[in-house]
């Protein structure tokens, strides 16, 4: 009988970890250690998310590039997932401005490879290790339009803040036209039904320009960072 988790002869990573290969724990530990060692000196930093499918010449690419440039000019490290699209654009802006351009890459069968504008990189096999690193050193999340992965990072970070697992920091959604409908749904459906509280939304800020992004990040760093 064919295993329901074996699709096309491929075993998924989460199932592969059940087969008794306890040595994998050491590989996971090694990924954490490498991440901590390579990223320990990047503060202050922000993490930028968005679609990997945006191409150069797209307005979202140009927007992310300008945000990366302005952050670097402020002495703020730019951290991304290290791939193409919005990630490449933000790294490119920071790189061109002479700032810290950091990419936390993930091994994927398609779409993801380290972009040429990353100065410091760490490559992970495990999404959960990478996600810890994307959050750990961030003083803010800057989130441009994207797909499921972008949504995942947004809502996981909000959940961590909501449950007191991480220090609250700004969640900056860039693009009123793209994100406005989601914000309306959160307020008119989730909040109205009592599934979230009004204060759960206070960390989400909706903006359209790089200047607004920088203002929010700088204000947070000036008033909330510990010395």
Phi, psi and omega per residue, in radians:
X1 nan 2.321 -3.089
X2 -1.309 2.337 3.095
X3 -1.129 2.274 -3.113
X4 -1.142 -0.308 3.129
X5 -1.585 -0.064 -3.124
X6 -1.758 1.647 -3.082
X7 -1.758 2.032 3.120
X8 1.096 0.504 3.128
X9 1.394 0.044 -3.111
X10 -1.774 2.232 3.082
X11 -1.689 2.269 -3.113
X12 -1.265 2.656 -3.070
X13 -0.975 -0.749 -3.088
X14 -1.113 -0.573 3.107
X15 -1.372 -0.601 3.136
X16 -1.059 -0.471 -3.120
X17 -1.358 -0.052 -3.135
X18 -1.643 -0.099 -2.950
X19 -1.505 0.143 3.051
X20 1.669 0.176 3.128
X21 -1.400 1.273 -3.051
X22 -1.113 -0.319 3.098
X23 -1.084 -0.353 3.131
X24 -1.064 -0.493 3.116
X25 -1.019 -0.642 -3.136
X26 -1.255 -0.579 3.071
X27 -1.174 -0.719 3.089
X28 -1.087 -0.786 3.111
X29 -1.052 -0.721 -3.132
X30 -1.111 -0.632 3.102
X31 -1.142 -0.717 3.071
X32 -1.075 -0.819 -3.103
X33 -1.063 -0.805 3.139
X34 -1.070 -0.752 3.128
X35 -1.079 -0.819 3.138
X36 -1.068 -0.737 -3.088
X37 -1.187 -0.730 -3.071
X38 -1.352 -0.438 -3.020
X39 -1.850 0.051 -2.987
X40 -1.122 -0.389 -3.061
X41 -1.922 0.409 -2.998
X42 -1.672 -0.092 -3.103
X43 -1.141 2.453 -0.045
X44 -1.373 2.596 -3.089
X45 -2.525 2.680 2.980
X46 -2.248 2.711 3.103
X47 -1.918 2.299 -3.107
X48 -1.928 2.251 3.115
X49 -2.095 2.805 3.063
X50 2.822 3.122 -3.025
X51 -1.115 2.395 3.020
X52 -1.365 -0.141 -3.015
X53 -1.715 -0.006 3.096
X54 -1.295 2.371 -3.108
X55 -1.854 2.760 3.047
X56 -1.002 2.368 -3.074
X57 1.787 -0.361 3.038
X58 -1.273 2.513 -3.121
X59 -1.074 -0.542 3.114
X60 -1.213 -0.622 3.058
X61 -1.099 -0.844 -3.138
X62 -1.084 -0.660 3.139
X63 -1.137 -0.803 3.128
X64 -1.127 -0.664 3.118
X65 -1.097 -0.755 3.129
X66 -1.177 -0.665 3.079
X67 -1.093 -0.783 3.101
X68 -1.049 -0.703 3.135
X69 -1.131 -0.797 -3.111
X70 -1.184 -0.652 3.080
X71 -1.091 -0.800 3.133
X72 -1.079 -0.668 3.112
X73 -1.101 -0.438 3.102
X74 -1.539 0.021 -3.113
X75 1.371 0.392 -3.113
X76 -1.820 2.203 3.123
X77 -1.193 2.464 3.121
X78 -1.861 2.066 3.136
X79 -1.955 2.315 3.052
X80 -2.374 -3.140 3.047
X81 -1.302 -0.024 3.001
X82 1.459 -0.046 -3.043
X83 -1.650 -2.750 -3.116
X84 -1.456 -2.979 3.045
X85 1.211 -2.337 3.132
X86 -1.033 -0.665 3.125
X87 -1.054 -0.861 3.108
X88 -1.022 -0.767 -3.093
X89 -1.084 -0.784 3.131
X90 -1.146 -0.766 3.070
X91 -1.057 -0.703 -3.122
X92 -1.098 -0.781 3.122
X93 -1.052 -0.767 3.123
X94 -1.155 -0.721 3.134
X95 -1.068 -0.825 -3.099
X96 -1.174 -0.446 3.106
X97 -1.545 0.013 3.123
X98 1.376 0.338 -3.111
X99 -1.673 -3.063 3.101
X100 -1.349 2.035 3.135
X101 -2.054 1.930 -2.945
X102 -2.121 2.368 3.125
X103 -2.208 2.216 3.100
X104 -1.858 1.624 -2.976
X105 -1.449 2.743 3.071
X106 -2.245 2.418 3.098
X107 -1.288 2.008 3.126
X108 -2.308 2.686 -3.130
X109 -1.300 -0.233 3.137
X110 -2.682 2.812 2.968
X111 1.278 -0.558 -2.965
X112 -1.905 2.096 2.932
X113 -2.613 2.697 -3.051
X114 -1.115 2.332 -3.130
X115 -1.451 2.769 -3.009
X116 -1.310 -0.019 -3.086
X117 -1.798 0.157 3.108
X118 -1.508 2.188 3.095
X119 -1.544 -0.617 -3.126
X120 -2.269 2.207 -3.056
X121 -2.345 2.650 2.988
X122 -2.363 2.311 3.138
X123 -1.931 2.314 -3.065
X124 -2.044 2.610 2.966
X125 -1.622 -0.470 -3.004
X126 -1.927 2.155 -3.122
X127 -1.017 -0.715 -3.036
X128 -1.174 -0.554 3.074
X129 -1.197 -0.800 3.123
X130 -1.038 -0.711 -3.109
X131 -1.160 -0.619 3.057
X132 -1.060 -0.766 -3.106
X133 -1.184 -0.635 3.126
X134 -1.144 -0.503 3.134
X135 -1.562 -0.717 -2.939
X136 -0.976 -0.730 -3.030
X137 -1.759 0.137 -3.069
X138 -1.538 2.329 2.953
X139 -1.684 -0.149 3.055
X140 -2.895 2.712 2.947
X141 -1.877 2.249 3.044
X142 -1.952 2.036 -2.946
X143 -2.120 1.919 3.063
X144 -1.599 2.954 -3.126
X145 -0.915 2.400 -3.132
X146 -2.874 -2.995 -3.060
X147 -1.826 -2.505 -3.047
X148 -1.052 -0.728 -3.127
X149 -1.098 -0.702 3.100
X150 -1.120 -0.773 3.094
X151 -1.079 -0.696 3.140
X152 -1.034 -0.832 -3.127
X153 -1.135 -0.714 3.126
X154 -1.033 -0.944 -3.028
X155 -1.305 -0.515 3.077
X156 -1.165 -0.742 3.128
X157 -1.117 -0.737 3.107
X158 -1.070 -0.701 3.124
X159 -1.120 -0.719 3.118
X160 -1.113 -0.680 3.088
X161 -1.198 -0.804 -3.105
X162 -1.006 -0.663 -3.080
X163 -1.631 0.083 3.068
X164 1.305 0.370 -3.122
X165 -1.486 -0.425 3.069
X166 -2.340 2.775 3.104
X167 -1.161 2.320 3.133
X168 -1.040 2.333 3.040
X169 -2.455 2.868 -3.069
X170 -1.148 2.412 2.982
X171 -1.918 1.775 -2.993
X172 -1.747 1.907 3.087
X173 -1.585 2.130 -3.071
X174 -1.806 1.990 3.123
X175 2.121 1.538 -3.102
X176 -1.043 -0.721 -3.094
X177 -1.092 -0.687 -3.109
X178 -1.343 -0.803 -2.992
X179 -1.609 -0.239 -3.040
X180 -1.014 -0.718 3.139
X181 -1.121 -0.656 3.106
X182 -1.146 -0.782 3.133
X183 -1.077 -0.734 3.095
X184 -1.057 -0.727 3.138
X185 -1.142 -0.720 3.099
X186 -1.036 -0.742 -3.106
X187 -1.307 -0.812 -2.982
X188 -1.488 -0.318 -3.115
X189 -2.016 -1.055 -3.111
X190 -1.134 -0.870 -3.114
X191 -1.161 -0.779 -3.116
X192 -1.084 -0.531 3.124
X193 -1.526 -0.021 3.090
X194 1.390 0.283 -3.120
X195 -1.455 -0.322 3.000
X196 -2.371 2.916 3.096
X197 -1.809 2.779 -3.124
X198 -1.027 -0.665 -3.111
X199 -1.215 -0.305 3.095
X200 -1.165 -0.362 -3.099
X201 -1.661 -0.075 -3.002
X202 -1.233 -0.335 -3.124
X203 -1.520 -0.176 3.126
X204 -1.566 2.175 3.120
X205 -2.185 2.299 -3.065
X206 -1.828 2.130 -3.089
X207 -2.387 3.045 3.141
X208 -2.243 -0.319 -3.003
X209 -2.137 2.684 3.055
X210 -1.016 -0.620 -3.133
X211 -1.094 -0.698 3.096
X212 -1.135 -0.684 3.110
X213 -1.046 -0.875 -3.094
X214 -1.093 -0.706 3.133
X215 -1.040 -0.793 -3.123
X216 -1.148 -0.799 -3.120
X217 -1.115 -0.811 -3.115
X218 -1.115 -0.722 3.114
X219 -1.080 -0.729 3.128
X220 -1.133 -0.773 -3.141
X221 -1.117 -0.683 -3.111
X222 -1.204 -0.512 -3.021
X223 -1.907 -0.252 -3.012
X224 -2.145 -0.293 -3.111
X225 -1.291 2.460 3.058
X226 -1.550 2.553 -3.119
X227 -1.516 nan nan
